[in-house]
Amino acid sequence: MSPESPRLRHSSSLGAGSRKTPTAPAPVRTTSDPTLVRGHAALLPNRGHGGGRSRAMTLTSSLRCLVSRLFLPLPTISMACRFARVPAPCDLGRRVTGTLFGHRKGHVTFSVQASPSAEPALLLELAVPTSGLVKEMGSGLVRIALECGRVHSSPRSLFDEPVWSMYCNGRKAGYAVARACSEGDWRVLSAVKAVSVGAGVLPPPPSPSNEGEEVMYMRARFERVVGSRDSEAFYMVSPDGNGGPELSIFLLRI
């Protein structure tokens, strides 16, 4: 039998006619759980109980299942490198809109916007094909590290770097290339402007021959952490704010 709590013993003594004695306030419990802190930013506290955690796990699992069904395994296709100057992220805040999208037979593009309708402040064509990204996301955690060298005496903006060495979960995955927003990119971003969190498939643009490739996308809010002039990170935020990020992208100039 479990020991009787102090509160129950006190109530029993009152019922027996004992003299009332003041009780000390319950101590404030604190936590030092290291999982609540990652890098430079603290995760949002868990505002729910067991039911909230279950709903968060169900929502996250459903989103991962949807992405796995939409992003079918595709062959790797080499892409031509195109160098372009990207607008400086002068008005980006702590929370940004991140979109991963690409054709079924192409590589994934990562877009960063200050708001869903804003012009992309960063547009990177990643080296990983769609099938590779889906495989990594199936493991539950994806860490993409992008590194570039310091080759100028006066460093330019981090978002102006044209080429990055890419590592996916610690493995070299080729190179990511920054490029300007094309008409096709803007068509995709405009089509998903009303989507805050989710994944789906967009029909191909109309053409005389009705031939084209569907575009698959995944869109979410990201927490932006600026470490220095030479380092930034983007952590995907869970839809309800609970749990750790399933996707993190790091930019580092060394």
N, C-alpha and C positions, 0 to 999 in steps of 0.2 A: 504494500500500500504506500502511495507517495506521501511524503510529509505534508502536513497542513500548512498552507501559506500564512504569513503574518497577518494578512488582512482578514482571513477567516477566523483565526484565533481571537483577533480583536473584536470581531462581531459577536463571537460566542460569549466573550466576557461581558459585553454590554447586555446580552440577553439574561445573564445570570445576576444582573444588578451590580456588577462591579463598578468601581469608580472610574470615570472616563479619564484617560491619559492621552495627551497629545502625541501624535505619531509624526515621525520625521518624514519629510517629502521624499518620494522615490527618487533615487539618483538618476541623472540624465545619462542615458546610454549613448555612447559614441561608437563609431566604427572606423577602423583603419584598413578596411578591405582594399588591397592594392588594385583589385579589378575595377574599382570606381574611378581610377585615374589612369590616363594613358597619355604619354608624351607631354605636350604642353597644355592640353585641354582636359577638363574633367567631364565625365559623362553625366548626362542628366540623371537625377536620382529616380529610383523605382517608386512611383507614386501608388502603385497598386499592391494587392496582396497576392495570394496564390492564383486567384482567378485572372488578375491582370497579367501575371507572368505567363499563364497558359495561353491567354489570348494573343500576347505578343509573339510567343513561339509559334502559334498556329498561323498568324499573319505572315511572319517571316518565312515559314516553311512553304506557305502557299505561294508567295512571291517567287521563291527559288524554284518551286515546281513549275510555275508558269514560264519562267525564263528558260528552264531546261527544255520545255516542250517547244518553245518558240524558236530557240537558237539551235537548229539542227547541225550535226557535224558537217563541216564543209572542208573542201580541199584548200591547201595553202596556195595563195596566188601572190607572186611578187608584185609590189607596187612601186611605181616610179617616184623618186624623191622630188618634191617641189618645195623650194625655199620661199618663204613669204614672211613679211613683217606683220605681226599680230598686234592689234590695239593694246595699249598699256592698260593694266587693270587698276586704273586710278580710283574708280568708284566702287570697287568690290568691297563687300562687308564680310562679316564673320560667317554668315550663312549664304550660300550660293546655290544655284540650280545646276546640277550636273546631268548630262545626257550621254549615254553610250549608244551608238547606232551604227549601222552598216548594212550593206547588201549581203545577200546570202552567199555570194561568191567573192566577197571582199574582206578587207581588214576592218577592225573596229575603230571608230572615231570617237574621241572624248571631247565634249564641249563644256565649257564653264561660262555661265551667264550670271550677271548680277541679279536678274529677275527673269521670269519665263519669257518675257517679250523683248528683252534687251539683246543688243548685238553681242555675239560671243566675245569675251575677253581673251579666251584661250581656246584654240582648236588644234588638237593633236591627233594625227593618224598613227595609231599604235601598231606595233609590229605583230601583235598576236592576232591570229585569225579567230573568227567567231567560234569555231569548234574548240580551239584551245582555251578561250575565255570561259566557255560553258563548262569545260572539264575542270578548270580551276575553281569555279564558283560552286561546283558540285561538292568540293571538299569543305565548303563552309566559310573559308576565309581566303581572301585574295589580297595580296600586297604587291603593288606595282611601284617599282622604284625607277625613276628617270634621272640619269646623271649626265652632266655636260662639263666640259673643261673650261677653265678661265683663260681666254686667249686674248683679251683686250686689256689695255692698261687702265681704262676707265670702264668698269663693267656696265653693260646695258641692263635693261629690265630683264628679270628672270623670264618673263613671258615672251621676250623678243628672241630668245635663243632658238635657232632653227632646227637643230638636230640633237637628239638625246639617245644615249645608250639605255636600253630598257632591260629591266630584270623583273621577272614575274615569280613571286614566292621564292626568291633567291636564285633563280636560274636565268642565265642570259637568254634573252628572247629577241635580239636584233636591235633595231633602231626605230625610234618614234620621230615623226617629222611634223613640225608646226607648219600650218598653211592658212591662207586666208579663207574666209567663209565664201563658198561658192553659191551659185543659185540653187543647186541641188541640196546643199547643206541647209540653206535658209528655208527651203521648202519643207524639209523634215522638221526643223525646229518650230516653224510656224504651225505645222500640222499637230504637234504635240504641245502647243502652248498652254492648253487648258489642263494638261495632265501634270499633277504635282508629284505623284508617286505611282509607278506602275510600269508595265512592259506590254508590248504588243507588236503587231505587224501592220505596216502601211502598204497600201496598194502601189504598184508602179505608176509613175506619171503617165498621163495620156500621150500616146504617140500614134502616128498614122498606121503603123503595123500592129498596134496593140501588143507590142513586145516590150518587155522590161523586167526588172528584178524587184521583188518586194524588199522593203527596208524594215529591218527589225530594230527595235529600240528598247532601252531601259532607262527610266528617268527617276531621279530622286533628289532630295536635298542633301547638300554636303556641308560639313563644318570646315571652314578654311582656317588654318593655323599658320601664321607667318613666323618662322623662327628667326630669320635674318634676311638681309638683302639677297642672300644666296640660297635660301631654303624655304620651301612652303610645303604644306601637306593638305590633302583633302580627304576627310573621313565621311563616308556615307552614313547618314543619320537614319536610324530605324524609324519606321512610320509613326510609332507611338512613343518614341524617345527612350525605350527600354532596350537593354542589351548592348553589346559592343558592335562596332562597325564590321560588316561583312566585306566591304571593299574600301581600301585605302590606297591613295596615289600620292607619292612623294616626289617633289622636284628638288634636286640638289645640284648646285654648281660648285665644283671642286677645283 
